Amino acid sequence: MPQERVILCASSAYEQKYYFNPLFSRLPKQVQEELQILCVLFTEDVGGIFFLEFDEKGTLMLKVTSDEGDLLYDEIGSGLKIKQMLQEKQELFKQLELYYQAKIKKDFNERN
């Protein structure tokens, strides 16, 4: 079984950088671009570090962290934006979970 968590992608308002895990490079470019837009816009709107990760069961989690004392980070806006994303992108997130289960975890288990 893969590590306890596998990060799909992340964006940092502090470093103004975006990360996409190469394990998911077989996802269609359109999906990769949509994930990048989601992450970058999230951190531009509320700040902090936003990431999508899979837990050990393969559930996609939307998480955000911020530096202690960051006065620009909008904690309330963060929670609202995550709820909005979960509703609006429900189908995308479900498909990503299926992809993770079928491809990433399967490939890992076959190698071990």
N, C-alpha and C positions, 0 to 999 in steps of 0.2 A: 504494500500500500504506500502511496506517496506520502510526503511529509504531512504533518497535521493540517497545514494550510498551503494553498498554492495561489499566489497572486496572479490574477489575469492582467490587470493594468492598474496604473496609479498616476496621479498628478499632484504636484507640489506647488502651492502658491509661493512658498519661500524661495525655492530654487528656480521657479518657472520652468519646470521640466515635466515631461511625460514619459512614462515607462510602459512598454508592452512586452509581456513575457513571450519569448520566442517559441515556447512550447505550443503556442496557439497560432503560429504563423500560417497554418493551413486554413484558418478561418477566412471567409471571403473578404476581400479588401473593403467592401462596403461596410461590413460589420466592424472591421478594425477601425475604419474611419469614424463610424458612429460612436464607438467606445471612446475614441480619442476626444471627440467633440463633447461627449457627456462629461468626461473627467475634467477636461480643461475648463469648460464653462462652469462646472461646479466650483472649482477652486477660485476662479475669477470672481464668482458671485459671493461666496461665503468665506473664502480663505482656507487655510489649513492644508492638510494632506488627505486626499481622497483616494481610496483604492477599492477595487473589486477583487474579492478572493473567494476561493472555494474552501469550505471546511472539510474535515475528514470524511464526511458523508456525501460530499459532492454538492452541497447547497451553496448557491452563490450569495455572498454576503456583501453589502455595501457598508463601508466603514470610513470614518473620518477621524483624524487626530489633529491636534494643534499644539504648538509650542506653549508651554506654560507662560502666562503673562501676555499672550498675544491679544492686544486690545482690539485689533481689527477683525479677528475671527468672530463670525456670527453663528453662535451655537444654536439659537432658535431657528434661524434661517436654514441652517444645515439640516436639522431634523425635518423641517417642512419640505425641503428640496428632496431629501431621500424618500419621504413618503410619496411625493409627487412622481418621482422616477419609478418607484416600485409599481405604481398604478399605470403610468403611461408606457413603460417599457416591459411590462409583465411578460409578454410573449417572447421578446428578445431574451430576457433573462432565463426563461424556461428552456428555450432552445440552447442557450449556452450551457445550462446544467446538463442537458441531454448529451451535448457534444463532449463535455468533460467526462461524463460517465462512459460514453461509448468509445471515445478515442484516447483521451489522456490517461485515465485510470487503467483502461484495458491494455494500452501499450506498455505502461509501467509494469503491470502484473505479468505480462508475457515475457518481459526482460528478466524478471526475478524468479 
